[in-house]
């Protein structure tokens, strides 16, 4: 029998090695993006009633981009707080949570009841328990009231929930109409906002303060909503003049955020800097 050459064995070994590499590479296919399960209706449960945590659904950037149709229900949300604010699916008005009750303030400036099956694309709530209480018996406008409250904060690096109730010489609020697809962004929506003026009115300001370092997630600084004492009207606060009010301030040292698990949130580009747009929506037209 003719003896096989060294080149024959070398070529044979190379072929075997190449076949093995091919089989290995075939088993290591590029991983595919996995679909996130769930529709965002089940929120992370809390083991006990938490008075330190600010609990947030979605992000302000998502809302700015017109993501008005996420699937967090108010039935789930109310398990996580009794005080706060937000909005409704389709951006159908302003939301206030006060003493454990949700109120919807539509584009007529009036309040409506909120069913547990109702849904929200964005909300920030907490369990309210005052750490300090004081009175203001002088005329302060929006800017002056904000500065007054800031001076009483132990640190601008905490979160704060603030309840201001009593008599007001003046309050101006706004709300917006339910939107239709394709949804405009929030800056466009607020160009058509409706405003409401209240003179010599009793009511409550529901206020939240967020530190500047979370500006990619929420509105930095103050965010004020207002509801009348009879709980029949209100909205997002644009202007105010105090008369005689009691202020309760609750310091918060923890922050929890839940993100939508499906829908447009998964594919929306949220990298764009929108601070100027947020300021136009939240901070302008205040007096």
ABEGO torsion letter per residue (X at the ends): XBBBBAAAAAAAAAAAAAAAAAAAAAABBBBBBBBBBEAGABBBBBABBBAABBBBBEBAAAAAAGBABBABBAAAAAAAEABEBEBBBGGBEBBBBBGGBBBBBBAAGBBBBBBAABBBABBBBBBBBBABBBBBABBBBAAAAAAAAAAABABAABBBBBBBBEBBABBBBBBBBBBBOBBBBAAAAAAABBBBBBBGBBEBBBBBBBBAAAAAABBBEBBBBBBBAAGABEEBBABBBBABBBBBBBBBABBBBBBBABEAAAABBAABBAAAAAAAAAABGBX
